Amino acid sequence: MTVGGRLGLLRVARDACAIAGVIALVLTLAGVIEFHGDRIGWSYARDLYAYWVADPADPYANPVGVGFAYLYSPLFLQATLPLKLLPFDVVAAVWLVVGLAAMWWLRALWMLVIPGVSSDLLLGNINVFIAVALVLALSRPIFWGVPLLTKITPGVGILWHVARREWASLLWAAGLLAGVVLVSFLAQPSAWISWVELLRESFSARGATTSEFGPLILRLPIAGAIVVAAALTRRPWAVPVAALVAMPVIWPATLAVLAAIPRLVSVRLPETTGSTRST
């Protein structure tokens, strides 16, 4: 078989997986395929519900693991405040459609056949959107703010710019991000203080705890090494792998960050450091 023939078969297989994944998603929402967890309205988006129901005045009232605890930064909640103006069923529908659009842009719709990836969309988590941010951040470092201000540790990918000595773009992004955080802090200083305290308590309780995939305190330097090696060998597709290794908790839905790989595989970087090509 010729190279063109093999590529054609791969495209057919990819498209078939994408169609099967979307159909399975629809059948799950219709109740034909069983999914763990209780419904909230017509969906299973309990993670999204935690963002939507969080009290802007006191977002960290629920402790970790209790009810619908909100765990991300005050800035994320402030940015998503307009969603609170809509009924949750509408918010869940929009979130799902945008998530599917993100998967299409990432050239990763075929990955919906992977249960963990489809779970991320069903639960309304943000791992797919972190995957989008990883792709964009390699050429526009300001997008590192997405992982850094939500799950935090997947932001280890910022070491890509350090290893490639892309100081100008990195400093510009850091300055802009710091400015946005400062405005958010001045608007709600008590919430930021509460978030920092929440992170401190969470890391004290779980950061060094042995889990199935190893404690975060050991996984994080491994993830950093992967990023540096990826930068020095010009392999951007390895950055999502590092992000997965660095996740605070690794569970099936976190596999969705790997959706960044198909798009990053096609990225061509210059031989010398100091600049990147837009993706």
C-alpha atoms as one frame of an Amber mdcrd trajectory, in Angstrom:
protein
   0.000   0.000   0.000   1.265   3.462  -0.859   1.920   6.180   1.733  -1.083
   8.074   0.400  -3.254   4.989   0.834  -2.166   4.510   4.427  -2.807   8.161
   5.193  -6.237   7.834   3.646  -7.046   4.875   5.882  -5.854   6.804   8.915
  -8.157   9.702   8.005 -11.098   7.331   7.582 -10.350   5.723  10.967  -9.989
   9.130  12.604 -13.287  10.377  11.166 -15.058   7.155  12.150 -13.805   7.529
  15.734 -14.976  11.150  15.799 -18.469  10.212  14.620 -18.639   7.294  17.059
 -17.473   9.514  19.915 -20.085  12.202  19.246 -22.839   9.595  18.912 -21.757
   7.959  22.195 -21.826  11.379  23.883 -25.367  12.022  22.670 -26.540   8.551
  23.689 -25.033   9.038  27.137 -26.886  12.313  27.596 -30.049  10.575  26.387
 -29.603   7.901  29.050 -29.041   5.048  26.604 -25.425   4.617  27.714 -24.881
   4.546  31.461 -22.710   7.232  33.070 -21.596   7.481  36.684 -22.996  10.313
  38.768 -26.319  12.057  39.186 -27.926  14.302  36.632 -28.214  18.040  37.134
 -31.060  19.021  34.868 -30.538  17.213  31.558 -26.757  16.926  31.936 -24.124
  15.373  34.202 -22.107  18.596  34.424 -21.545  18.659  38.177 -18.077  20.237
  37.839 -19.546  23.066  35.783 -22.329  23.392  38.365 -19.691  24.016  41.057
 -18.445  27.008  39.054 -21.950  28.250  38.311 -23.346  27.940  41.841 -20.318
  29.391  43.687 -21.169  32.509  45.690 -19.086  35.405  44.275 -19.064  37.037
  47.710 -17.768  33.897  49.465 -16.644  31.372  46.818 -14.669  29.126  49.186
 -17.403  28.546  51.756 -17.576  24.814  50.943 -14.488  22.842  52.027 -12.683
  20.633  49.530 -14.637  17.416  48.983 -17.850  18.803  50.463 -20.792  19.523
  48.181 -19.995  21.590  45.110 -16.735  23.109  46.312 -15.206  25.825  44.134
 -11.416  25.450  43.902 -10.127  27.819  41.213  -8.934  31.404  41.529 -11.278
  34.350  42.118 -10.308  35.606  38.659 -11.823  32.539  36.973 -15.058  33.049
  38.879 -15.113  36.760  38.018 -14.569  35.955  34.340 -17.479  33.488  34.311
 -19.928  35.682  36.244 -22.068  36.345  33.119 -22.949  32.642  33.095 -24.862
  33.136  36.343 -27.375  35.256  34.439 -28.494  32.170  32.505 -30.352  29.045
  33.678 -27.938  26.215  34.364 -29.429  23.985  31.656 -28.574  26.657  29.088
 -25.089  27.110  30.531 -24.475  23.354  30.360 -25.585  23.228  26.720 -23.379
  26.149  25.724 -20.395  24.732  27.640 -20.781  21.371  25.885 -21.041  22.924
  22.426 -17.997  25.113  23.050 -16.119  22.069  24.350 -16.925  20.123  21.188
 -15.831  23.105  19.095 -12.563  23.175  21.046 -12.027  19.474  20.323 -12.640
  20.111  16.617 -10.145  23.006  16.622  -7.610  20.780  18.351  -8.154  18.163
  15.586  -8.977  15.751  18.386 -12.677  14.904  18.017 -11.601  11.323  17.423
 -10.336  11.235  21.018 -13.952  11.257  22.244 -13.817   7.472  21.968 -11.466
   7.601  24.977 -13.783   7.402  28.032 -11.786   9.899  30.103 -11.891  12.551
  27.388 -15.640  12.242  26.914 -16.054  12.346  30.715 -14.393  15.762  30.798
 -17.047  17.137  28.443 -19.895  15.380  30.238 -18.798  16.664  33.653 -18.222
  20.198  32.390 -14.630  20.340  33.616 -12.017  22.591  31.998  -9.342  20.124
  30.893 -10.271  20.487  27.205  -9.944  24.256  27.532  -6.580  23.840  29.239
  -5.563  21.803  26.179  -6.509  24.763  23.973  -4.533  27.078  26.254  -1.453
  24.839  26.004  -1.499  25.110  22.210  -1.943  28.876  22.249   0.509  29.497
  25.097   3.544  28.212  23.196   3.321  31.204  20.881   1.292  33.540  23.142
   2.520  33.008  26.746  -0.331  35.038  28.235  -2.459  31.893  27.863  -0.443
  30.205  30.611  -2.773  32.161  32.856  -5.502  29.574  32.152  -3.804  26.620
  33.878  -1.946  28.784  36.405  -5.138  30.404  37.704  -7.198  27.219  37.769
  -5.386  23.915  38.364  -2.026  25.728  38.777   0.503  22.898  38.433  -0.115
  22.180  34.706   1.308  25.675  34.253   4.739  24.027  34.595   4.720  24.235
  30.809   5.851  27.848  31.143   9.358  26.415  31.502   9.206  25.945  27.725
   9.979  29.654  27.277  12.706  29.579  29.907  14.464  26.680  28.199  14.183
  28.402  24.814  15.276  31.757  26.282  12.189  33.569  24.998  12.584  36.268
  27.618  10.829  39.171  25.876   7.534  37.384  25.233   7.650  35.707  28.638
   8.213  38.944  30.549   5.535  40.753  28.560   3.009  38.011  29.308   4.014
  37.866  32.975   3.571  41.633  33.314   0.161  41.599  31.649  -1.016  38.649
  33.706   0.230  40.268  36.909  -1.711  43.407  36.030  -4.940  41.463  35.506
  -4.441  39.587  38.782  -3.776  42.857  40.611  -7.052  44.354  39.365  -8.878
  41.194  40.417  -7.191  41.258  43.839  -8.080  44.900  44.442 -11.695  44.106
  43.570 -11.861  41.141  45.976  -8.803  40.863  48.252 -10.505  38.616  50.828
 -11.327  36.022  48.156  -7.706  35.881  47.002  -6.502  35.463  50.576  -9.014
  32.648  51.066  -7.866  30.953  47.848  -4.201  31.051  48.877  -5.137  29.564
  52.240  -7.177  26.873  50.495  -4.168  25.982  48.325  -1.872  25.841  51.339
  -4.189  23.527  53.230  -4.809  21.353  50.166  -1.111  20.895  49.436  -0.375
  20.150  53.082  -3.040  17.458  53.020  -2.394  15.933  49.590   0.802  17.305
  48.039   3.091  14.678  49.487   0.501  11.935  49.838   1.269   8.815  47.855
  -1.376   8.082  45.225  -1.732   5.615  42.387   0.384   7.851  40.144   2.757
   9.103  42.822   2.675  12.229  44.998   2.564  15.619  43.311   5.797  16.646
  45.015   7.572  13.960  42.948   5.533  14.255  39.750   6.043  18.006  39.403
   9.838  17.932  38.831   9.352  15.063  36.372   6.849  17.189  34.471   9.295
  20.112  34.491  12.037  17.894  33.064   9.693  16.754  30.294   8.936  20.368
  29.364  12.606  21.372  29.278  13.510  18.325  27.183  10.603  19.070  24.836
  11.769  22.665  24.399  15.404  21.756  23.755  14.499  19.028  21.243  11.683
  21.040  19.604   8.885  18.602  20.502   5.916  20.773  21.559   3.570  17.770
  21.549   5.267  16.594  24.774   4.049  19.649  26.722   0.505  18.228  27.207
   2.106  15.026  28.508   3.942  17.111  31.102   0.700  18.913  31.964  -0.984
  15.579  32.619   1.888  14.386  34.825   1.695  17.662  36.768  -2.056  17.567
  37.413  -2.902  17.986  41.121  -5.023  14.842  40.869  -4.793  12.447  37.929
  -8.127  10.849  37.105  -9.793   9.797  33.817 -11.095  13.245  32.847  -7.595
  14.754  33.049  -6.696  12.735  29.939  -8.493  15.488  28.032  -5.376  17.708
  28.224  -3.782  15.262  25.776  -6.245  16.573  23.171  -3.626  19.267  22.522
  -1.248  16.702  21.015  -2.792  16.303  17.518  -2.524  20.014  16.786   0.921
  20.384  18.343   2.329  17.487  16.315   2.085  19.667  13.197   3.800  22.713
  14.747   7.160  23.538  13.175   9.578  25.471  15.351  12.665  27.411  14.235
  16.060  25.846  14.837  17.212  28.761  16.990  15.572  29.940  20.175  14.033
  33.328  20.757  10.905  33.037  18.649   8.046  30.664  17.940   5.699  30.271
  15.043   2.029  30.985  15.660  -0.129  27.899  15.940
